[in-house]
């Protein structure tokens, strides 16, 4: 599937290729943190976050809005190398009010600065974050963004087989 393409005189030149996406809601009143319920309806913005790869191998994330005719307008683009952290609100150590406001579907992506996004479902959030971690690792030579605020079960789900190995037990002394 093409994401972005240019037509030259004779052929279609593919610039970027789609990898994955997620439909999210962002809040104009609270772009960097979970909004209180009473402020949500007046500041909701439906968006689609699209991850793509350029012919050069550079991976990018685009924030877009869907137009009435089914096309998408890209409003912001980030280089995936700029991703430093992904934050969830499911851990017991998260401030209770933020945990309540974010629920199981809210998360922050730190990519230059923090962006708070609300997925439509917990499963979609986990799938997207797991995909982002896997893609980031593949295109950064095994790196991983910092994960914050994930409860242990959710962290295991998004890391999958990328979980760090358990600490090795020291061998008993020989003798």
LINJOSUL-V826079 format. One record per residue. RES is the residue in three letters. PSI is psi in degrees with one decimal (* if undefined). D_FIRST is the distance of its C-alpha to the first C-alpha in Angstrom with 1 decimal. Layout:
BEGIN
res=[RES;RES]
psi=[PSI;PSI]
d_first=[D_FIRST;D_FIRST]
END
This chain:
BEGIN
res=[UNK;UNK;UNK;UNK;UNK;UNK;UNK;UNK;UNK;UNK;UNK;UNK;UNK;UNK;UNK;UNK;UNK;UNK;UNK;UNK;UNK;UNK;UNK;UNK;UNK;UNK;UNK;UNK;UNK;UNK;UNK;UNK;UNK;UNK;UNK;UNK;UNK;UNK;UNK;UNK;UNK;UNK;UNK;UNK;UNK;UNK;UNK;UNK;UNK;UNK;UNK;UNK;UNK;UNK;UNK;UNK;UNK;UNK;UNK;UNK;UNK;UNK;UNK;UNK;UNK;UNK;UNK;UNK;UNK;UNK;UNK;UNK;UNK;UNK;UNK;UNK;UNK;UNK;UNK;UNK;UNK;UNK;UNK;UNK;UNK;UNK;UNK;UNK;UNK;UNK;UNK;UNK;UNK;UNK;UNK;UNK;UNK;UNK;UNK;UNK;UNK;UNK;UNK;UNK;UNK;UNK;UNK;UNK;UNK;UNK;UNK;UNK;UNK;UNK;UNK;UNK;UNK;UNK;UNK;UNK;UNK;UNK;UNK;UNK;UNK;UNK;UNK;UNK;UNK;UNK;UNK;UNK;UNK;UNK;UNK;UNK;UNK;UNK;UNK;UNK;UNK;UNK;UNK;UNK;UNK;UNK;UNK;UNK;UNK;UNK;UNK;UNK;UNK;UNK;UNK;UNK;UNK;UNK;UNK;UNK;UNK;UNK;UNK;UNK;UNK;UNK;UNK;UNK;UNK;UNK;UNK;UNK;UNK;UNK;UNK]
psi=[133.9;145.4;-58.1;135.9;152.6;142.8;127.1;-165.3;-30.2;-18.4;166.4;124.8;113.1;124.5;-44.1;150.1;134.0;139.7;-56.3;172.8;168.1;139.6;129.0;169.5;133.2;161.2;118.2;-31.0;-22.3;73.7;-16.1;2.8;161.6;132.2;150.6;147.6;-35.7;-14.8;-2.5;-51.6;-35.9;-8.6;13.6;137.2;111.0;133.8;164.8;126.3;123.0;131.7;131.0;166.2;134.2;163.0;-30.1;-13.7;-7.5;129.5;136.7;154.1;135.2;136.0;124.1;164.0;148.0;131.1;164.6;-29.4;7.6;-3.4;172.7;140.5;122.8;126.0;-29.0;144.2;137.5;149.1;129.4;-24.2;-20.6;-4.2;122.4;-30.0;154.0;130.4;131.2;179.3;26.9;-14.8;149.5;-21.7;-9.1;141.4;126.4;-39.3;-42.4;-39.7;-42.0;-45.3;-36.9;-30.1;-153.1;-5.8;-8.1;145.7;159.3;134.3;121.7;105.8;84.4;-48.7;167.5;139.0;122.5;127.3;146.7;115.1;164.0;-22.7;151.9;-42.5;-41.1;-41.4;-50.2;-41.5;-44.4;-46.4;-43.0;-42.1;-44.1;-43.4;-44.9;-46.4;-44.4;-46.5;-41.5;-41.5;-0.2;14.7;35.9;3.3;169.1;134.0;155.0;135.4;127.7;146.0;14.4;133.5;159.6;-39.6;-45.9;-40.3;-42.4;-39.6;-41.2;-26.1;-31.1;-127.0;-4.1;4.8;138.9;146.3;151.9;154.2;140.9;138.9;138.0;145.4;144.5;152.1;144.8;132.2;*]
d_first=[0.0;3.8;6.6;9.5;10.5;14.1;15.7;18.6;21.3;19.8;16.1;12.8;12.8;9.7;11.4;9.3;6.3;5.9;8.6;10.4;12.3;15.7;17.6;20.9;24.1;25.9;29.5;30.9;34.3;33.3;30.2;31.3;33.0;33.1;34.8;37.8;37.2;39.4;37.3;33.9;33.7;34.7;32.1;28.9;25.7;22.5;19.6;16.1;15.7;12.2;12.1;10.1;11.4;12.7;13.4;16.9;16.0;16.9;15.3;15.5;15.7;15.5;17.7;16.8;18.3;17.1;18.8;20.7;18.4;15.3;13.9;14.2;16.8;16.7;20.3;20.5;18.7;20.1;20.0;19.6;22.8;24.7;24.2;27.7;28.1;26.9;29.6;30.1;33.2;34.1;36.7;40.3;41.0;38.9;41.1;41.6;40.9;37.5;36.6;37.6;35.7;32.5;32.8;30.4;27.3;28.1;27.2;27.5;25.1;27.2;25.2;27.9;29.5;29.2;26.8;27.7;25.0;25.6;23.0;23.4;24.4;25.8;23.4;20.4;22.2;23.0;19.6;18.1;21.1;21.0;17.4;18.4;21.5;19.8;17.2;20.2;22.4;20.1;19.6;23.2;25.0;25.9;26.6;26.5;26.8;30.1;30.1;32.7;34.0;32.4;34.8;35.1;33.3;30.3;30.2;30.3;27.4;25.1;26.3;26.2;27.1;27.1;30.4;33.1;35.8;39.0;41.8;43.9;47.5;50.1;51.9;55.5;58.1;59.3;62.8]
END
